[in-house]
Amino acid sequence: MTNALDQACEALAARYRAATPRSQALHEAACAVLPAGNTRSNLYFAPYPPTIARGEGSRLFDADGNAYVDFLNDYSVALCGHSHPRLLTAAGDVLKDGMSYGGCITAEVTLGNALRRRFPLLERIRFANSGTEASLYAVLTALQFTGKSTILAFDGAYHGGMMNYGPGGDRLNVPLDRVMVPYNDIAAFDAAIAAHGDRLGAVVMDLMLNSAGCIPADPDFARHVRAVTAMRDIPLIIDEVMTARLGYGGLQQAYGVEGDLAAFGKIIGGGFSAGAFGGRADMMAVYDTRGTGTSSHGGSFNNNVFSMKVGTVALTEVLTPEVMRTVNDRGDALRHRLNTLFQGHDVPLYMTGIGSVMNVHVGRTPLRRAPTHPASAKARRLLHLHQLCQGYWTAPRGMIALSIVNTDAEIDSFVTGMADFLALHAPILRDLEPA
Ligand SMILES: Cc1ncc(COP(=O)(O)O)c(C=O)c1O
């Protein structure tokens, strides 16, 4: 049956190749400049990714003129879709006034206040250029504050390109002294705290694991980690870089669990590159060089005008509580429909996630920690190639992130496309069932 799966993938890859000759040529030219032809490793898939020419609303168009309904929205960044008119106006206004000052601007205060309204833990906040920077700074802030040098993190967590605790992290990670614990495992967490608690300067936690495949924290687990870290006086950092979009106050509000510090990125720049970290005023005071703070946090683009101004418009005018509720309700409904479909076709697939962000896995029950079953990669490749040929843009790793401009009609036809996929490939999928 492995052969059948490989053959099915090969047939889809051949269809994809036939539809994308220009992208293939552009990919080959790109490989002469960029290793693997890209500058963001997760964008690559075999035989080559299409070159994207433009985006509009809920669609992407490749260099061959193929249109894709975007069900990934830049891995969750583009919550407002592409070319949202209000954001385009805001970006145009920036161009009129110049875009790089090297001076303080009111927009960084406005964006800071917009974030504080959503995330009450943010007594003080600082901006950065990406979620990678923000989560790393949050950790380093806690270490600076406590004077300790060891962190506790969870297996499979991705806190950015330099704190990647899933596959592929290896030597690109910053060499922090680190205790690793399985996600959603209270006993393992307690054992690690008993053994290492005295030397921990930070615990860094997602309320939903991201690149391991949208695996939500058990509410009891999240509350336990918060209670124990508070009792032991270990700063808890919650990484909301991806999950801030899952509710008006992110997942901290939804879970009723607040960090001492938190990291943000993705949606907060309204489509422009951005990161932010902040939390307790006493901890963030390490940056208050007017007083006792001695840490100098630099970054030429930290308060860049595009991210500050367009991000403010996105957070205050476009992403209202109601709009965010609607997109996340739609995501919940889509996940439910897909899981019902998987059950109806008797295939071992399961969609995990929260609200507008989800990921498919091989299995019949929700995963609670980072997956180890190799079949997932094969099933995801088959599904991804199928969806690409049908004109849907999803992640090679099986992730979906809806935007506020994805329509109910697009969602309905996506579900119909999934039913076609299952009708065609159910026997191959059943053969991947974990033993
Ligand atoms: C939870 C989490 N933290 C950090 C990052 C890194 O953010 P960025 O890609 O903006 O550097 C990501 C990106 O996917 C993320 O999902």
Ligand as a Chemical Component Dictionary entry (heavy atoms), coordinates in Angstrom:
data_LIG
# 
_chem_comp.id                   LIG 
_chem_comp.type                 NON-POLYMER 
_chem_comp.pdbx_formal_charge   0 
_chem_comp.three_letter_code    LIG 
# 
loop_
_chem_comp_atom.comp_id 
_chem_comp_atom.atom_id 
_chem_comp_atom.alt_atom_id 
_chem_comp_atom.type_symbol 
_chem_comp_atom.charge 
_chem_comp_atom.model_Cartn_x 
_chem_comp_atom.model_Cartn_y 
_chem_comp_atom.model_Cartn_z 
_chem_comp_atom.pdbx_ordinal 
LIG C1 C1 C 0 4.249 30.239 18.746 1  
LIG C2 C2 C 0 5.222 30.961 17.854 2  
LIG N1 N1 N 0 6.247 31.628 18.395 3  
LIG C3 C3 C 0 7.138 32.287 17.630 4  
LIG C4 C4 C 0 7.040 32.275 16.260 5  
LIG C5 C5 C 0 8.035 33.007 15.421 6  
LIG O1 O1 O 0 7.456 34.128 14.814 7  
LIG P1 P1 P 0 8.078 34.751 13.498 8  
LIG O2 O2 O 0 7.844 33.789 12.393 9  
LIG O3 O3 O 0 7.364 36.064 13.318 10 
LIG O4 O4 O 0 9.527 34.972 13.754 11 
LIG C6 C6 C 0 5.995 31.590 15.652 12 
LIG C7 C7 C 0 5.880 31.522 14.191 13 
LIG O5 O5 O 0 5.212 30.713 13.618 14 
LIG C8 C8 C 0 5.058 30.929 16.469 15 
LIG O6 O6 O 0 4.020 30.262 15.937 16 
# 
loop_
_chem_comp_bond.comp_id 
_chem_comp_bond.atom_id_1 
_chem_comp_bond.atom_id_2 
_chem_comp_bond.value_order 
_chem_comp_bond.pdbx_ordinal 
LIG C1 C2 SING 1  
LIG C2 N1 SING 2  
LIG C2 C8 DOUB 3  
LIG N1 C3 DOUB 4  
LIG C3 C4 SING 5  
LIG C4 C5 SING 6  
LIG C4 C6 DOUB 7  
LIG C5 O1 SING 8  
LIG O1 P1 SING 9  
LIG P1 O2 DOUB 10 
LIG P1 O3 SING 11 
LIG P1 O4 SING 12 
LIG C6 C7 SING 13 
LIG C6 C8 SING 14 
LIG C7 O5 DOUB 15 
LIG C8 O6 SING 16 
# 
